[in-house]
Amino acid sequence: MGNRDKPEIAMILAAGRGARMRPLTDHIPKPLLNAGGKPLIHHHLEALSQAGFQQVVVNHSYLGRMIEASLGDGNRWGLSIRYSPEPGAALETGGGIHNALPMLGEKPFLVVNADIWTDFDYAGIDIPCSSLAHLVLVDNPPHHPEGDFSLAGERVCESGEIRLTFSGIGIYRRELFAGCSRGPFALGPLLKSAMAKGDVSGEYFYGIWVDAGTPERLKALDEVLGSR
């Protein structure tokens, strides 16, 4: 597939404070909350390992030492895990990725939000050589009915008749962050700027995807996984 690139390194975004998850996150970081008998972030590491990834970068801020203690060096999943600490306040999604760029190599890299659960097959994801970013979009969940973006063929647009939700799974080229400065900033404006130039591709995923961002949704996910 000469006109597409496959990511070799994955990053899990695990630096959020988890304010919507309180009181569950008063003493434990959100990625370590259990669903189906194991921490959310463990599900991701299993899936990434099964997909053939060997290197994973995890950023953290709030109670980050607990995340490092839980994951260690990643050997139990056949992974090599490196950490990108964000002391003090988290750097938001864009700033967190930008801060970790020295660990993410020169090729496109995969990024996954820690607070989702999905049966998405990471082994099959790639990015067109003409794209700076490639996003996985899903049907709008009840708590986000307006969606985020639209798909026109394989191009992601900021507006369109059929709206879909960004899953928190994407591939990015480091060129997307060219000109960015160290510090907290959101990823959304970068993506929208690239979309306006036709530089963002995407795909629609119709499998299982859950945003476990509140205690209620985490409990529902735990019940579903527990019954499987």
Summary of the structure (lengths in Angstrom):
residues: 228
radius of gyration: 16.7
end to end distance: 36.0
largest distance: 48.9
contacts: 734
relative contact order: 0.19
helix: 30%
strand: 28%
